[in-house]
Amino acid sequence: MRKGAPTFRKRRGKMARRLASVDRRRCVSCGACENTCPRNAIRVWKGLFARVEGSLCIGCTLCARVCPAVCIDMRERSVE
């Protein structure tokens, strides 16, 4: 984990209710979300757009707050 990155406690094995979702058409591949995510759950894919790894996302909203293109929304996680 990067120095100064916020830490989050696990919810006793439960997944967060929210999950980051990227609008690929609006993403400008700047990497701000990738650099901010404390769990490395979001990555810029082949320099085209950001992708979220749902199993790593903790729903903290940091990526959505730093996105200059405002292309990341927090959505309810689907129950599987």
C-alpha positions as CSV (number, residue, x, y, z in Angstrom):
1,M,0.0,0.0,0.0
2,R,1.2,3.5,-0.8
3,K,2.4,5.7,2.0
4,G,-0.4,8.1,3.0
5,A,-3.1,6.0,1.4
6,P,-6.2,5.6,3.6
7,T,-6.8,2.3,5.2
8,F,-10.1,0.5,5.4
9,R,-11.2,-2.3,7.8
10,K,-12.8,-5.4,6.3
11,R,-16.4,-5.9,7.1
12,R,-16.0,-9.4,8.6
13,G,-15.8,-11.0,5.2
14,K,-18.7,-9.1,3.6
15,M,-18.3,-7.3,0.3
16,A,-19.1,-3.5,0.1
17,R,-22.5,-2.7,-1.2
18,R,-21.2,-0.3,-3.9
19,L,-18.9,-0.9,-6.8
20,A,-17.2,1.5,-9.1
21,S,-18.3,1.5,-12.7
22,V,-16.5,3.3,-15.6
23,D,-18.2,4.8,-18.6
24,R,-15.6,3.8,-21.2
25,R,-16.8,6.4,-23.8
26,R,-16.0,9.3,-21.5
27,C,-12.8,7.9,-19.9
28,V,-9.6,9.8,-20.9
29,S,-7.1,7.2,-19.5
30,C,-5.4,9.8,-17.3
31,G,-4.7,7.2,-14.6
32,A,-5.9,9.4,-11.7
33,C,-8.2,6.7,-10.5
34,E,-5.5,4.1,-10.8
35,N,-3.1,6.1,-8.7
36,T,-5.7,6.8,-6.0
37,C,-7.2,3.4,-5.4
38,P,-6.0,1.9,-2.1
39,R,-6.7,-1.7,-3.3
40,N,-5.4,-1.3,-6.9
41,A,-8.9,-2.4,-8.0
42,I,-9.0,0.0,-11.0
43,R,-6.5,-0.1,-13.9
44,V,-6.1,1.7,-17.2
45,W,-6.4,-1.0,-19.8
46,K,-4.0,-0.7,-22.8
47,G,-4.1,3.1,-22.5
48,L,-7.7,3.1,-23.7
49,F,-10.0,3.2,-20.6
50,A,-10.1,2.2,-16.9
51,R,-11.4,-1.2,-15.8
52,V,-12.6,-2.2,-12.4
53,E,-11.8,-5.5,-10.8
54,G,-15.0,-6.1,-8.8
55,S,-13.5,-8.6,-6.4
56,L,-11.0,-6.0,-5.2
57,C,-13.2,-2.9,-5.2
58,I,-14.2,-1.8,-1.6
59,G,-16.6,0.9,-2.7
60,C,-14.6,3.8,-1.1
61,T,-15.5,6.3,-3.9
62,L,-12.0,7.7,-4.0
63,C,-11.7,7.0,-7.7
64,A,-15.0,8.7,-8.5
65,R,-14.0,11.8,-6.6
66,V,-10.6,12.3,-8.4
67,C,-11.8,11.5,-11.9
68,P,-11.4,14.7,-14.1
69,A,-13.7,13.2,-16.8
70,V,-16.4,12.4,-14.2
71,C,-16.9,9.0,-15.8
72,I,-16.9,6.8,-12.7
73,D,-20.1,6.1,-10.9
74,M,-20.8,4.0,-7.8
75,R,-23.4,1.4,-8.4
76,E,-25.1,-1.2,-6.2
77,R,-23.1,-4.5,-6.3
78,S,-25.2,-7.3,-7.8
79,V,-25.8,-10.2,-5.5
80,E,-24.4,-13.4,-6.9
